[in-house]
Amino acid sequence: MKNKDDAKKDLTPMQHEVTKNNGTEPPFKNEYWDEFGDGIYVDIVSGEPLFSSKDKYDAGCGWPSFTKPITEEEIEEKMDYSHFMVRKEVRSKSADSHLGHVFDDGPGPTKLRYCINSAALRFIPKESLDKEGYGEYNKLFK
């Protein structure tokens, strides 16, 4: 896993805008909206695991959408009243990165849709989990 200071240096302008300035990337023009390989998604700043491809689905919104985080401990939710809307913002606890928003229009029993900016994430394919230091998450794909 990257240390937080190293990760910050490596951020692209869009990654910085999204994670640190609560920005939003364009729908359907971002890295992971249509990525459906097996793996996990980690915070681009801290490297902390956030979401699994097992919980990803195509919501048709143009951003990666998940039904739940890997663990609740790394996710923080805050009310967001910006842009003349009332939404629930999703942030990572370790790096205080803006990730996106959570809505109650998703599938399954919880009906949650975590709509997350690709720019806030890094995808670790299942085949690279051990090499990248995330071997404990192989159990998600057994």
GROMACS elastic network, one bead per residue, 0.5 to 0.9 nm:
[ bonds ]
;  ai    aj funct       b0    kb
    1    46     6  0.78038   500
    1    47     6  0.54594   500
    1    48     6  0.76294   500
    1   132     6  0.68009   500
    1   133     6  0.61168   500
    1   134     6  0.78467   500
    2     5     6  0.82966   500
    2     6     6  0.65382   500
    2     7     6  0.61031   500
    2    45     6  0.79535   500
    2    46     6  0.65274   500
    2    47     6  0.57418   500
    2    48     6  0.89157   500
    3     6     6  0.55269   500
    3     7     6  0.63189   500
    3     8     6  0.88792   500
    3    45     6  0.81793   500
    3    46     6  0.63887   500
    3    47     6  0.75554   500
    4     7     6  0.51600   500
    4     8     6  0.62742   500
    4     9     6  0.89175   500
    4    45     6  0.57792   500
    4    47     6  0.77228   500
    4    94     6  0.89637   500
    4    95     6  0.73197   500
    5     8     6  0.52570   500
    5     9     6  0.66230   500
    5    45     6  0.81285   500
    5    46     6  0.84691   500
    6     9     6  0.53706   500
    6    10     6  0.66835   500
    6    45     6  0.83463   500
    7    10     6  0.52172   500
    7    11     6  0.66459   500
    7    44     6  0.69289   500
    7    46     6  0.67327   500
    7    47     6  0.80079   500
    8    11     6  0.54937   500
    8    16     6  0.80557   500
    8    44     6  0.84302   500
    8    45     6  0.58200   500
    8    46     6  0.84759   500
    9    12     6  0.87197   500
   10    45     6  0.86954   500
   11    14     6  0.78173   500
   11    15     6  0.55174   500
   11    16     6  0.58063   500
   11    44     6  0.78930   500
   11    45     6  0.77984   500
   12    15     6  0.50901   500
   12    16     6  0.61739   500
   12    17     6  0.85386   500
   12   119     6  0.85151   500
   13    16     6  0.51596   500
   13    17     6  0.60855   500
   13    18     6  0.86622   500
   14    18     6  0.61024   500
   14    19     6  0.84951   500
   14    23     6  0.81720   500
   14    24     6  0.86033   500
   14    25     6  0.72243   500
   14   119     6  0.64836   500
   15    18     6  0.52691   500
   15    19     6  0.59743   500
   15    20     6  0.81042   500
   15    23     6  0.87827   500
   15    25     6  0.88078   500
   15    44     6  0.79013   500
   15    45     6  0.89762   500
   15   118     6  0.84692   500
   15   120     6  0.60051   500
   15   121     6  0.86266   500
   16    19     6  0.53365   500
   16    20     6  0.54867   500
   16    21     6  0.70813   500
   16    23     6  0.85065   500
   16   119     6  0.82098   500
   16   120     6  0.84579   500
   17    20     6  0.57222   500
   17    22     6  0.66366   500
   17    23     6  0.52329   500
   17    24     6  0.78038   500
   17    25     6  0.87225   500
   17   119     6  0.87763   500
   18    21     6  0.56944   500
   18    22     6  0.50112   500
   18    24     6  0.56047   500
   18    25     6  0.70676   500
   18    97     6  0.80608   500
   18    98     6  0.63556   500
   18    99     6  0.73545   500
   18   100     6  0.84860   500
   18   117     6  0.74312   500
   18   119     6  0.65467   500
   18   120     6  0.65897   500
   19    22     6  0.58689   500
   19    23     6  0.70176   500
   19    44     6  0.85011   500
   19    45     6  0.81085   500
   19    91     6  0.85572   500
   19    95     6  0.89879   500
   19    96     6  0.79870   500
   19    99     6  0.64090   500
   19   100     6  0.89682   500
   19   117     6  0.88887   500
   19   119     6  0.76367   500
   19   120     6  0.58118   500
   20    23     6  0.77478   500
   20    96     6  0.80766   500
   20    97     6  0.60859   500
   20    98     6  0.64598   500
   21    97     6  0.89235   500
   21    98     6  0.76521   500
   22    97     6  0.81936   500
   22    98     6  0.54348   500
   22    99     6  0.79880   500
   22   100     6  0.80930   500
   23    98     6  0.78859   500
   23   100     6  0.86690   500
   23   117     6  0.89015   500
   24    27     6  0.86725   500
   24    99     6  0.89912   500
   24   100     6  0.76021   500
   24   117     6  0.66479   500
   24   119     6  0.85957   500
   25    29     6  0.77343   500
   25    30     6  0.68894   500
   25    63     6  0.86216   500
   25   117     6  0.64377   500
   25   118     6  0.77993   500
   25   119     6  0.71965   500
   26    29     6  0.55388   500
   26    30     6  0.66376   500
   26    62     6  0.79829   500
   26    63     6  0.83383   500
   26   117     6  0.88829   500
   27    30     6  0.66109   500
   27    33     6  0.78811   500
   27    61     6  0.68547   500
   27    63     6  0.56846   500
   27   117     6  0.88336   500
   28    31     6  0.85235   500
   28    32     6  0.89124   500
   28    33     6  0.62970   500
   28    34     6  0.80260   500
   28    61     6  0.77652   500
   28    63     6  0.65372   500
   29    32     6  0.89436   500
   29    33     6  0.78853   500
   29    62     6  0.75655   500
   29    63     6  0.85735   500
   30    33     6  0.62160   500
   30    34     6  0.87006   500
   30    62     6  0.80409   500
   30    63     6  0.73030   500
   30    64     6  0.89772   500
   30   117     6  0.78810   500
   30   118     6  0.59888   500
   30   119     6  0.73992   500
   31    34     6  0.77030   500
   31    35     6  0.77061   500
   31    63     6  0.89107   500
   31   118     6  0.57190   500
   31   119     6  0.74858   500
   32    36     6  0.82077   500
   32    63     6  0.72282   500
   32    64     6  0.60019   500
   32   117     6  0.84145   500
   32   118     6  0.54260   500
   32   119     6  0.86607   500
   32   121     6  0.85077   500
   32   122     6  0.88712   500
   32   123     6  0.80074   500
   33    36     6  0.85856   500
   33    58     6  0.79452   500
   33    61     6  0.85650   500
   33    62     6  0.56138   500
   33    65     6  0.77855   500
   33   117     6  0.85170   500
   33   118     6  0.70343   500
   34    58     6  0.76273   500
   34    62     6  0.79811   500
   34    63     6  0.80744   500
   34    64     6  0.73116   500
   35    53     6  0.87905   500
   35    64     6  0.80993   500
   36    39     6  0.87159   500
   36    53     6  0.67012   500
   36    56     6  0.75721   500
   36    57     6  0.80860   500
   36    58     6  0.89709   500
   37    53     6  0.69053   500
   37   125     6  0.69638   500
   37   126     6  0.81208   500
   38    52     6  0.79294   500
   38    53     6  0.54690   500
   38    54     6  0.71688   500
   38   124     6  0.85837   500
   38   125     6  0.59383   500
   38   126     6  0.54395   500
   38   127     6  0.84599   500
   38   141     6  0.75256   500
   39    51     6  0.88898   500
   39    52     6  0.61864   500
   39    53     6  0.54944   500
   39    54     6  0.79969   500
   39   123     6  0.68184   500
   39   124     6  0.54388   500
   39   127     6  0.78462   500
   39   128     6  0.84084   500
   39   129     6  0.76727   500
   39   137     6  0.86227   500
   39   138     6  0.85488   500
   39   140     6  0.86903   500
   39   141     6  0.80835   500
   40    49     6  0.68819   500
   40    50     6  0.74331   500
   40    51     6  0.57637   500
   40    53     6  0.58501   500
   40    54     6  0.85426   500
   40    70     6  0.86662   500
   40   122     6  0.83132   500
   40   123     6  0.58516   500
   40   124     6  0.53292   500
   40   125     6  0.66329   500
   40   126     6  0.72345   500
   40   129     6  0.82823   500
   40   134     6  0.89131   500
   40   137     6  0.78894   500
   41    44     6  0.87376   500
   41    47     6  0.88891   500
   41    48     6  0.86510   500
   41    49     6  0.61135   500
   41    50     6  0.57682   500
   41    51     6  0.50754   500
   41    52     6  0.61168   500
   41    53     6  0.75467   500
   41   121     6  0.58783   500
   41   122     6  0.54886   500
   41   124     6  0.61692   500
   41   125     6  0.87018   500
   42    45     6  0.85558   500
   42    46     6  0.79092   500
   42    47     6  0.52356   500
   42    48     6  0.52587   500
   42    50     6  0.51436   500
   42    51     6  0.69167   500
   42    52     6  0.89707   500
   42   120     6  0.83149   500
   42   121     6  0.54505   500
   42   122     6  0.52583   500
   42   123     6  0.64605   500
   42   124     6  0.74978   500
   43    46     6  0.55146   500
   43    48     6  0.53407   500
   43    49     6  0.64352   500
   43    50     6  0.64902   500
   43    92     6  0.72132   500
   43    94     6  0.89322   500
   43    95     6  0.79921   500
   43    97     6  0.76907   500
   43    99     6  0.82739   500
   43   120     6  0.60371   500
   43   122     6  0.64018   500
   44    47     6  0.57655   500
   44    48     6  0.81981   500
   44    97     6  0.85624   500
   44   119     6  0.75077   500
   44   120     6  0.53391   500
   44   122     6  0.53298   500
   44   123     6  0.89921   500
   45    48     6  0.82248   500
   45    94     6  0.89288   500
   45    95     6  0.63355   500
   45    97     6  0.72843   500
   45   120     6  0.76600   500
   45   121     6  0.82725   500
   46    49     6  0.88570   500
   46    92     6  0.87245   500
   46    94     6  0.65533   500
   46    95     6  0.55828   500
   46    97     6  0.86554   500
   47    50     6  0.88253   500
   47    95     6  0.89671   500
   47   121     6  0.86623   500
   47   122     6  0.79263   500
   48    74     6  0.75535   500
   48    92     6  0.83985   500
   48    94     6  0.74402   500
   48    95     6  0.86913   500
   49    52     6  0.83348   500
   49    69     6  0.87420   500
   49    70     6  0.70775   500
   49    71     6  0.83042   500
   49    74     6  0.78515   500
   49   134     6  0.83905   500
   49   137     6  0.89693   500
   50    69     6  0.55826   500
   50    70     6  0.55413   500
   50    71     6  0.70414   500
   50    72     6  0.87039   500
   50    74     6  0.67749   500
   50    75     6  0.74978   500
   50    92     6  0.79714   500
   50   121     6  0.85038   500
   51    54     6  0.84466   500
   51    55     6  0.72154   500
   51    56     6  0.79487   500
   51    66     6  0.71970   500
   51    68     6  0.71418   500
   51    71     6  0.80704   500
   52    55     6  0.55583   500
   52    56     6  0.67804   500
   52    66     6  0.80104   500
   52    68     6  0.84779   500
   52    69     6  0.71797   500
   52    70     6  0.61158   500
   52   140     6  0.79001   500
   53    57     6  0.81454   500
   53    66     6  0.80122   500
   54    57     6  0.84071   500
   54    66     6  0.86275   500
   54   140     6  0.77468   500
   54   141     6  0.79663   500
   55    65     6  0.83368   500
   55    66     6  0.52186   500
   55    67     6  0.54076   500
   55    68     6  0.63357   500
   55    69     6  0.78507   500
   55    70     6  0.85151   500
   56    64     6  0.71548   500
   56    65     6  0.56361   500
   56    67     6  0.65580   500
   56    68     6  0.84316   500
   57    60     6  0.89286   500
   57    64     6  0.75965   500
   57    65     6  0.57940   500
   57    66     6  0.60760   500
   57    67     6  0.77103   500
   57   107     6  0.89721   500
   58    61     6  0.77686   500
   58    62     6  0.82965   500
   58    63     6  0.85311   500
   58    64     6  0.74151   500
   58    65     6  0.65609   500
   58    66     6  0.86230   500
   59    62     6  0.76342   500
   59    63     6  0.80678   500
   59    64     6  0.80176   500
   59    65     6  0.62310   500
   59    66     6  0.87241   500
   59   106     6  0.77657   500
   59   113     6  0.80552   500
   59   115     6  0.86624   500
   60    63     6  0.79761   500
   60    65     6  0.89115   500
   61    64     6  0.82117   500
   61    65     6  0.82336   500
   61   115     6  0.82809   500
   62    65     6  0.86795   500
   63   115     6  0.62151   500
   63   116     6  0.61711   500
   63   117     6  0.61178   500
   63   118     6  0.69513   500
   64   114     6  0.80510   500
   64   115     6  0.59934   500
   64   116     6  0.54877   500
   64   117     6  0.67216   500
   64   118     6  0.66364   500
   65   106     6  0.88204   500
   65   113     6  0.60197   500
   65   114     6  0.52985   500
   65   116     6  0.61870   500
   66    69     6  0.72665   500
   66   106     6  0.84533   500
   66   112     6  0.79283   500
   66   113     6  0.57055   500
   66   115     6  0.67901   500
   66   116     6  0.79890   500
   67   106     6  0.67493   500
   67   107     6  0.71379   500
   67   108     6  0.78258   500
   67   110     6  0.77070   500
   67   111     6  0.75193   500
   67   112     6  0.54615   500
   67   113     6  0.52470   500
   67   114     6  0.61266   500
   68    71     6  0.81478   500
   68    72     6  0.83725   500
   68   110     6  0.86717   500
   68   112     6  0.71253   500
   68   113     6  0.75499   500
   68   114     6  0.67603   500
   69    72     6  0.62106   500
   69    74     6  0.83258   500
   69    75     6  0.74152   500
   69   114     6  0.81016   500
   70    73     6  0.89064   500
   70    74     6  0.85561   500
   71    74     6  0.63631   500
   71    75     6  0.75630   500
   72    75     6  0.54226   500
   72    76     6  0.79706   500
   73    76     6  0.78408   500
   73    93     6  0.77083   500
   74    91     6  0.83771   500
   74    92     6  0.56059   500
   74    93     6  0.51481   500
   74    94     6  0.67841   500
   75    90     6  0.66222   500
   75    91     6  0.58560   500
   75    93     6  0.57639   500
   75    94     6  0.87996   500
   76    89     6  0.81035   500
   76    90     6  0.57295   500
   76    91     6  0.50485   500
   76    92     6  0.59321   500
   76    93     6  0.58878   500
   76    96     6  0.85233   500
   77    88     6  0.61770   500
   77    89     6  0.54600   500
   77    91     6  0.62822   500
   77    92     6  0.87853   500
   77   101     6  0.82739   500
   77   102     6  0.81879   500
   78    87     6  0.84574   500
   78    88     6  0.55441   500
   78    89     6  0.50827   500
   78    90     6  0.66471   500
   78    91     6  0.78650   500
   79    86     6  0.71401   500
   79    87     6  0.59730   500
   79    89     6  0.59244   500
   79    90     6  0.89679   500
   80    83     6  0.88803   500
   80    85     6  0.75587   500
   80    86     6  0.58251   500
   80    87     6  0.50742   500
   80    88     6  0.55848   500
   80    89     6  0.57192   500
   80   101     6  0.88033   500
   81    84     6  0.63550   500
   81    85     6  0.53842   500
   81    87     6  0.64982   500
   81    88     6  0.85921   500
   82    85     6  0.59105   500
   82    86     6  0.72942   500
   82    87     6  0.83267   500
   83    86     6  0.84951   500
   87   101     6  0.69014   500
   87   102     6  0.75496   500
   87   103     6  0.75003   500
   88   100     6  0.86957   500
   88   101     6  0.55403   500
   88   102     6  0.56807   500
   88   103     6  0.71435   500
   89    98     6  0.75997   500
   89    99     6  0.77245   500
   89   100     6  0.59256   500
   89   102     6  0.64611   500
   90    97     6  0.86033   500
   90    98     6  0.63821   500
   90    99     6  0.55181   500
   90   100     6  0.52904   500
   90   102     6  0.64618   500
   90   114     6  0.79516   500
   90   115     6  0.87833   500
   90   116     6  0.81526   500
   91    95     6  0.84365   500
   91    96     6  0.58766   500
   91    97     6  0.53071   500
   91    99     6  0.51982   500
   91   100     6  0.71749   500
   91   101     6  0.84105   500
   92    95     6  0.59249   500
   92    96     6  0.50653   500
   92    97     6  0.51827   500
   92    98     6  0.67766   500
   92    99     6  0.68916   500
   93    96     6  0.51293   500
   93    97     6  0.74898   500
   94    97     6  0.80129   500
   95    98     6  0.89349   500
   97   120     6  0.73003   500
   98   101     6  0.87863   500
   98   117     6  0.86700   500
   98   120     6  0.72085   500
   99   115     6  0.82899   500
   99   116     6  0.54318   500
   99   117     6  0.58594   500
   99   118     6  0.84201   500
   99   119     6  0.83143   500
   99   120     6  0.55216   500
   99   121     6  0.79305   500
  100   114     6  0.74177   500
  100   115     6  0.57425   500
  100   117     6  0.57102   500
  100   120     6  0.83397   500
  101   113     6  0.82772   500
  101   114     6  0.60178   500
  101   115     6  0.53969   500
  101   116     6  0.65214   500
  101   117     6  0.89389   500
  102   112     6  0.66928   500
  102   113     6  0.55066   500
  102   115     6  0.58759   500
  102   116     6  0.82399   500
  103   106     6  0.71284   500
  103   111     6  0.81607   500
  103   112     6  0.57041   500
  103   113     6  0.51244   500
  103   114     6  0.65028   500
  103   115     6  0.75522   500
  104   107     6  0.89070   500
  104   110     6  0.79178   500
  104   111     6  0.52863   500
  104   113     6  0.61753   500
  104   114     6  0.88549   500
  105   111     6  0.54883   500
  105   112     6  0.59722   500
  105   113     6  0.61682   500
  106   109     6  0.89024   500
  106   110     6  0.75540   500
  106   114     6  0.81915   500
  107   110     6  0.72285   500
  107   112     6  0.67678   500
  107   113     6  0.74826   500
  108   111     6  0.54468   500
  108   112     6  0.79214   500
  109   112     6  0.83966   500
  110   113     6  0.88868   500
  116   119     6  0.85952   500
  116   120     6  0.75061   500
  116   121     6  0.82484   500
  117   120     6  0.55292   500
  117   121     6  0.71391   500
  118   121     6  0.52137   500
  118   122     6  0.75844   500
  119   122     6  0.78546   500
  124   127     6  0.81693   500
  124   128     6  0.62850   500
  124   129     6  0.63391   500
  124   132     6  0.76765   500
  124   134     6  0.85147   500
  125   128     6  0.53656   500
  125   129     6  0.65448   500
  126   129     6  0.54105   500
  126   130     6  0.84548   500
  126   137     6  0.84835   500
  126   138     6  0.68811   500
  126   141     6  0.76340   500
  127   130     6  0.75562   500
  127   131     6  0.83229   500
  127   138     6  0.88385   500
  128   131     6  0.52482   500
  128   132     6  0.59396   500
  128   133     6  0.85384   500
  128   134     6  0.82080   500
  128   135     6  0.84427   500
  129   132     6  0.52703   500
  129   133     6  0.61976   500
  129   135     6  0.50004   500
  129   136     6  0.80733   500
  129   137     6  0.71174   500
  129   138     6  0.68371   500
  130   133     6  0.52693   500
  130   134     6  0.54960   500
  130   136     6  0.79087   500
  130   137     6  0.86897   500
  130   138     6  0.79660   500
  131   134     6  0.75431   500
  131   135     6  0.76298   500
  132   135     6  0.77557   500
  133   136     6  0.82951   500
  134   137     6  0.58297   500
  134   138     6  0.77331   500
  135   138     6  0.55485   500
  135   139     6  0.83538   500
  136   139     6  0.66020   500
  136   140     6  0.87035   500
  137   140     6  0.56530   500
  137   141     6  0.78533   500
  138   141     6  0.56325   500
  138   142     6  0.69985   500
  139   142     6  0.54275   500
